[in-house]
Amino acid sequence: MSISLETVQAALNALVDPNTGKPLSARNIRLENDTLCLDIEVGYPVRSYRADLENRVRAALAALPGRGAAQVAIVSKIMPHVTQRGVKRLPGVKNLVVVASCKGGVGKSTTAVNLALALAEEGAQVGVLDADIYGPSLPQALGLSGQHPDMDEQKMIPLVAHGIQLMSIGFLVEEEASMIWRGPLVVQALNQILNETRWNALDYLIVDLPPGTGDVQLSLAQKAPVTGALIVTTPQEIALLDVKRGIRMFEKVGIPILGVVENMSIYTCPHCGHSEHIFGVGGAERLRETFNVECLGDLPLDTRIRTLIDDGKPTVVGAPTSQAAGLYRAIAHKLACRIAVRPKDMSAKFPPIVVQKTEG
């Protein structure tokens, strides 16, 4: 092979990742028995996008003079990203993403669970924390109602469903128990399930927040290392009012908004095919104009989404070939890419500085 490794590196430096808009990161460029070998490292789960990226790299190398055979490996390396200052990282968790609506009844929990499943399907290690102390619903949504976590050295072991880890207050109390707790007890319970769960090597922990902007939301914003927030809304103006309050809250506590998902955007009659915007049009667009936040996708008002999650088999796993499942996957991919382009947290690479007094 007459081509130099410097020429190869220059060609790769000109390539842009279509998923993030950032230059592709080439590693370990080498020649093995006249075969050009290299790794392309990306910061998001890549299972469905690996072939496309490999083809792009091979096409760029094919245009170089003197190129021989090329072996390209796409490697997913999900890193921890920066969070609020002064907040310690959770053991076993790289990135914590809160899913919020600040308004009840907009499908936030259903969206959170399906996005978590879509990320896991792409190859990420994913967990979900049900932060709704008063109304935990995720055990039912993932088919784990009535089960309880095991303990290991005073730590709770999260339950696993469809390949994702899950912890909820719903595993610790009777299913129909009424949680008549004041704010301090709610915050204490949340801190317990957050910090006393032995999360296992998670790339993403998705936290399903309850409605509102009260004690639970503020406690997480102040004490948990939050990478960013995903906002779920409907187009309805009455829902947007609460969402706007939530966005302002996250701005005040220094948590970036990773994007907005517009749920129940459109309804299509399965019998006649007529489509209608039952809850209005353009809610996410109005948020974008006001707060400069990106809409990651729209989801339909679809009876099958509701029935599947009631049966403990959310759309991504219960109807994997459906249009709705494809929409969840597309939104999850955009979410992961939004996280990937954020500044990385490099604090773990630097040892703590200890000042000691010495004699002499």
Rosetta blueprint (number, residue, H / E / L):
1 M L
2 S L
3 I L
4 S L
5 L H
6 E H
7 T H
8 V H
9 Q H
10 A H
11 A H
12 L H
13 N H
14 A L
15 L L
16 V E
17 D L
18 P L
19 N L
20 T L
21 G L
22 K L
23 P E
24 L L
25 S E
26 A E
27 R E
28 N E
29 I E
30 R E
31 L E
32 E E
33 N L
34 D L
35 T E
36 L E
37 C E
38 L E
39 D E
40 I E
41 E E
42 V E
43 G L
44 Y L
45 P L
46 V L
47 R L
48 S L
49 Y L
50 R H
51 A H
52 D H
53 L H
54 E H
55 N H
56 R H
57 V H
58 R H
59 A H
60 A H
61 L H
62 A H
63 A L
64 L L
65 P L
66 G L
67 R L
68 G L
69 A L
70 A E
71 Q E
72 V E
73 A E
74 I E
75 V E
76 S E
77 K L
78 I L
79 M L
80 P L
81 H E
82 V L
83 T L
84 Q L
85 R L
86 G L
87 V L
88 K L
89 R L
90 L L
91 P L
92 G L
93 V E
94 K E
95 N E
96 L E
97 V E
98 V E
99 V E
100 A E
101 S L
102 C L
103 K L
104 G L
105 G L
106 V L
107 G L
108 K H
109 S H
110 T H
111 T H
112 A H
113 V H
114 N H
115 L H
116 A H
117 L H
118 A H
119 L H
120 A H
121 E H
122 E L
123 G L
124 A L
125 Q L
126 V E
127 G E
128 V E
129 L E
130 D E
131 A L
132 D L
133 I L
134 Y L
135 G L
136 P L
137 S L
138 L H
139 P H
140 Q H
141 A H
142 L L
143 G L
144 L L
145 S L
146 G L
147 Q L
148 H L
149 P L
150 D E
151 M E
152 D E
153 E L
154 Q L
155 K E
156 M E
157 I E
158 P L
159 L E
160 V E
161 A E
162 H L
163 G L
164 I E
165 Q E
166 L E
167 M E
168 S E
169 I H
170 G H
171 F H
172 L L
173 V L
174 E L
175 E L
176 E L
177 A L
178 S L
179 M L
180 I L
181 W L
182 R L
183 G H
184 P H
185 L H
186 V H
187 V H
188 Q H
189 A H
190 L H
191 N H
192 Q H
193 I H
194 L H
195 N H
196 E L
197 T E
198 R L
199 W L
200 N L
201 A L
202 L E
203 D E
204 Y E
205 L E
206 I E
207 V E
208 D E
209 L L
210 P L
211 P L
212 G L
213 T L
214 G L
215 D H
216 V H
217 Q H
218 L H
219 S H
220 L H
221 A H
222 Q H
223 K H
224 A L
225 P L
226 V L
227 T L
228 G E
229 A E
230 L E
231 I E
232 V E
233 T E
234 T L
235 P L
236 Q L
237 E H
238 I H
239 A H
240 L H
241 L H
242 D H
243 V H
244 K H
245 R H
246 G H
247 I H
248 R H
249 M H
250 F H
251 E H
252 K H
253 V L
254 G L
255 I L
256 P L
257 I E
258 L E
259 G E
260 V E
261 V E
262 E E
263 N L
264 M L
265 S L
266 I L
267 Y E
268 T E
269 C L
270 P L
271 H L
272 C L
273 G L
274 H L
275 S E
276 E E
277 H L
278 I L
279 F L
280 G L
281 V L
282 G L
283 G H
284 A H
285 E H
286 R H
287 L H
288 R H
289 E H
290 T H
291 F H
292 N L
293 V L
294 E L
295 C E
296 L E
297 G E
298 D E
299 L L
300 P L
301 L L
302 D L
303 T H
304 R H
305 I H
306 R H
307 T H
308 L H
309 I H
310 D H
311 D L
312 G L
313 K L
314 P L
315 T H
316 V H
317 V H
318 G H
319 A L
320 P L
321 T L
322 S L
323 Q H
324 A H
325 A H
326 G H
327 L H
328 Y H
329 R H
330 A H
331 I H
332 A H
333 H H
334 K H
335 L H
336 A H
337 C H
338 R H
339 I H
340 A H
341 V L
342 R L
343 P L
344 K E
345 D L
346 M L
347 S H
348 A H
349 K H
350 F L
351 P L
352 P L
353 I L
354 V L
355 V L
356 Q L
357 K L
358 T L
359 E L
360 G L
